[in-house]
Every structure is written in structure tokens, then in C-alpha cells.
Amino acid sequence: MKKHIVKLSDNRKTLLAYLKENMDLSSRKAKKLLSMGIKVNGKKAYGDTKLKDGDILILEEDISEDYIKPEMMKLSIIYEDDHILAINKPPNLLVHPTKNHISGTLANGIRYYLDMRGIREPVRFFNRIDMNTSGIVVAAKSSQAHSLLDRYSAETMEKKYIAVISGVPSDKCGKIRLPISDDTDTEGRRYISDEGKSAVTEYQVLEEYEDASLVSVIIKTGKTHQIRVHFSSIGHPLLGDKLYGGPDDDIERQALHAWQLNFLHPIDKKNINLKAGLPSDILMLLQKLRGEA
């Protein structure tokens, strides 16, 4: 059994809403705990039970367990405090375990890192990037920090990427406003669809080469594969992006790096400005394109 003391600064909230929003549990996990039995101040509680600050929850299962196998891994930590941890993720590394890849992910490395420091909180990611995309990934070190990141920091967050695209856009600065489907085609590609959700990508060309461009990208929305889909849709797929048609002679994965993240700290309310240096494969690609290699 696990005891949890409710902390609420606003109006009363149902137990189900509290489990999902304040304790960062999935709907499935929250409902499972409810079916196993939860007591509030010693009395059986239900999903619609209203909570107040200071209530004591008795849970039948220890929610601090995330069942992620700890694995020693060299982490490139670019920022850490008592509440959040930011990693510069290398390419070719999954962020979170999947059914077919339960080990060798960033989450496994972070689990080991937290365990070694006596932190038994689950691994909670605030943002995720594709396996073959490199750059900044932020994890919360408590349910409170994760909830507040979602609730407050997301509104102030600015996500900047560096990408190398095929060709040279006629507009050196631009904004791509095209809705992206939640579905995929038979090859696993997302696609532009009038029935999709709004997606906005801003870009600026930083350098031009014979058949490619280095661009700075800011995404205003966070759709899966958004940058890759948008640039492919305007005829400038990312170099190395086999899924979306990018040439791949000089790099073995999409040339995309999440290099800067600016947001308001969820607890301290201070401006946090994170930067992650470019990985070696993109640096080597740029040297070739500039004729330096």
C-alpha cells in the first residue's frame, strides 16, 4: 500500500481527475487503481469522489514504480535542478520503451541515473522527439513539476530546431500552415489532410548550398513528424529522411536537431533557456555541403 497526501491549491477536484492530472497517471492506470480500491481518509472512494487539500489517499499499488529497467548509460545532461532534467539526446536512440524495444532507450538510462541518486519517482517526459532526431528532451522529477510543465510552461515554450533540407526554398523566411492527419499511410507516413489538425511551422534559411539549405525552424504546434511532413509537402524533404523522400547520400538519418528550448520554469517561474550543440553527423554533413571536407 502507498499513502499519498493530496495537495490542491484550487477548487475541489474529483479523484479520477486528480489521479490523471496531478499524479500524471494514464486513464488506464487511474481506472485500474480505482478498481483495486482507493481509500480517502480511511473510507472507500470512487472516481467522482471530491477531494480537498490535505486529504490522505491510500493506494493498493505503489505508483512510484514505472517498471522501466535501469541501464547505465552516458547521459549528456545540459540542465538539472530539483525539479527537471534536460538531456541532449543522440540520434538513433528511442526516448521511451516500446513493446518491441523494452531496453536501450533514453528512459532506461534516466531510470538508472535517478536510482543512483535515490529518486524513486517514475520517469516522466515532458517532450519527446523521434528516435532518429537528436536534441533536447526534458523530464520532470516529480508529478507536481510534470503537471505544472503541462499546465503553465507549455504556454510559454518556444521550440527551435536546426534542419538540413534538400534544395533552396524561394522564400528565405516562411510559415507553413498545413493540417496534418492523425492517421498514417501504409508506409507509416503522416500526410497533409483537410481533415487533419492545425500545424504551423516557421523557418528561416541560414545557409544555402548547391542542392540543400540549412534552416532554423520554430514549431508552434507539436504534431508527430510535423517538420518532416511540412518540408516534404513543399518539395524540400530533410536530407537523410528516407520515410519522406529526402536524399540520403551523406547522412544516415533525417538531418534534424532540437537545439533550443525556452520556457518558464514550472516551479521557480524563471526563464529557462536550453541549448544543445549539433551532433557529429550533422556537423560532418555541413562540412561536406560547405566544401570543407
N, C-alpha and C positions, 0 to 999 in steps of 0.2 A: 504493500500500500504506500501511497505517496500523499503527503499533506501539502496543500497549496493555499496561500493566503491571497485573497482577492485584493487587487489594487485598482480602484476605479476613481478617477477624478471627475468624471462627468455623470450623467444621469444613469439610472439603473439599466442593466443590460441582461438579456436572457442568458442562461447558462450555455446554450448552444452557440450563441453569438460570441460569448466570452471565450469559449474554447477555441473557436476558429480565428477570431480577430486578435485577442490579447495573448493567447497561448500558442498562436501560429500552428494550429493543427488543421489538417485537411478535413473536409467534410466526412470522409470515410472514417478517419481516425477518431474524430469527435463523436460520431454516432456509435462507433464501437465502444468507446469509453462509457457512453451513456447506457448502452445495452448491458455492459458489465456491472454497472451500478456506480453512481456517484452520490456521496452524501454532502450536504451543505449544513454546517453547524450541527452535525450528528443526525440529520434527517435525510431520508431518500429524496433525491432531486430529479427533475426531468428537464428536457430541453427548453421548455418555456418558463422554467423557474427564474424569477427575477433576482439578481444579485445586487449586493451593495458593498461598498468599500469595507474591508475588514472581515468579510465572510471567510470561513475556512472550508475548503473543499478537500474531501478525502477521496482519492482516486484509487481504483483497484490495480492500475498498471502504472509503472514508472515512465512518465513521458519524457524523461531526460535521455532515455535510450533511443538512439536513431538507427541502431543495428548496422552502422557503417563500419566495416573492418578498418582498423587503424593501420596505416602503412607509412613507414619512414620515407620521406620524400623531401628533396631540397625545394623549399618554397622561396620564391622571390618576393619578399614582403616589402611593400612600398609605403605602408602606413599601418599603424596599430595603436589603439588605445584600449581603455577598459571596456569599450562598447562595440567597436567594429574592427575588422581586419581586412586589409586590401592587398591582393596578390596580383603580380604581373604574370598572368598565365602564359606558358609557352604554347606554340601550336601543337597540334596532334595530341591533345590531352582533353578527355571528356571532363566536364565540370562535375557531373553527378553520376553515380552508378545507375546502370540500366539493367534490365533483365538479362541481357547478354554480356554485359560488362560490369560485374559487381566489384571489381578491384581495379587498381591502377588509374583511378580518377583523382581529380583535384580534391574532392570531398574526402577520399581516403587519406590523403596527405594532411589535410586540415584536421581530420579526426585525431590523427597521431599527434599533431602539433598541440591541439587543445588538451589531449590526455596527459601529455608530458608536463603541462602546466596546471594540472588539477582542475581543468574546466570541463565539467560534465554536461554542459549544455549541448543540445543537438546542433549539427552543422546546418545553419540556416543561410542560404544565399539570398542576397538582395537582388542581384542581377546575374544573368547567365549569358555566355556567348558560345557560339558554335565550337565544336571540337577543334576545327582547323583554323579558327580565328584566334589570334593572340591578343593579350592585353588585360586590362583591369577587370578584376572580379572582386566584388565586395561581399563579405559575410558578416552577419550580425552575431555578437557573442552572447546575446540574451534575447528572450522573447519580447521584452519591452523595446529594446533597440530595433529589432526587426519590425515590430508593429509601427513604431514611430517613423522609421525609414519609409515604410509604405505609405503612411498617412500624411507625413509632413515633408520629408526630404524629397520625395519623388516630384513634388510640385515645383521645387526649385532646381532640380537636377538638369545639368547640361552634359550630354554625352557626345564626345568628339572622337572621330575615327580618322585614321590615315589609310588610304586605299590607293592601289595602283590599277588603273583601268586601261582597257585597250582603246586605241585611238585617241583623238583630241576633240573634246566637245566644242561645238561652235560657240556656245555661251560659256565664258570663263567662270561665271558665277551663276548658279541656278538653283531652282527649287523644284523638286519632283513631287507632284501631288497625284498619286495614283493609288486607288484602293487595292488591297492585296487579299486574296481569298484565304480563308482558314483551311481550306482543303488543299490537297496536293494532287498532281497528275500521277500517271502510272510510274514515272521515273522518280517520284518523290520531290518534284519541284513545286514551289508555290508559284502563283501566277496572278497577273492583273485581272481583276474582275469587278464589274459594276456592282456585283452583289457582295463584294468584299468589304473589309473595314478600312476606314480612312488611314492613310500612311503618308507622312511628309518627310522628305529627305532634302537637306540643304547641302550644297557643295561649293567648293572654290578650287579652281585649278591652281596648284602651287608651282608645278614644273611641267614643261611639255617636252616630249621626246619624239623620235621619228614616228613610232606607231603606238605610243602609250602616253599616259599622263599620271602624274602624282596629284592626288586631290585630298583636300581636307573635307571631312563630312560631319555634319551635325544631324542627328535624328531627333525629330520632335515626337515621334511615336516609336513603339517598340515591337513591331511585328516580326515574327520569325522570318529570317533571311531577308529582312527589309532592304538593306543596302544592296545585296546581291541581286535581288529581284528588280529593284528600281533601275540600277545601272544596266542590267541586261535588257530591260524593256526599252531603253532609249538607244540601244545599239552599242553600248560601251561596257560589256561584261568585265568583271575583275580578272586580272591576269591570274592564271592558275585555277580558276573556278571551273572545274570540269562539269559540274552539275548544271551550270547556267551558261556554258558555251565559251568560257574565256580561254585564250591561248595559254598553254602550259609548258612552253619550252624552257623557261628559266626559273620557274618556281613550282614546287610540287603541291601547293595548296593555294586557296584563294588569298590574294595579297591584301589582307585586311587586318588592321590592328586597332584595338580600342585603346587609344593612347592618352586620353584625358577625361577626367570625371570631376565635375564641380557641383557641389551640393551643400545644403545647410545641415550641419551635424544634428542628428536626431535628439541628442540629449543636451549638448552644450550650446546649441544654436549658433555655432561659429561656422564661418565659411571654410569648407574643406576643398582644397584644390589638389587633385592627384594627377600625376603624370607617370607614364610607363614608357621607357625607351624602346625603340624599334628592335625587333629580334634580328638575329644574324641573317636569316634567309631573305628578309625584305631589304636589309642593308646591302647584301650582295646583289640582289636584283637591281637596286637603284644604281649601284656602281656599273653594272653592265649597261643599263639604259643610258647612263651619262657618258659611257665610253671610257670609264676609269679602270675597267678590269679586262 
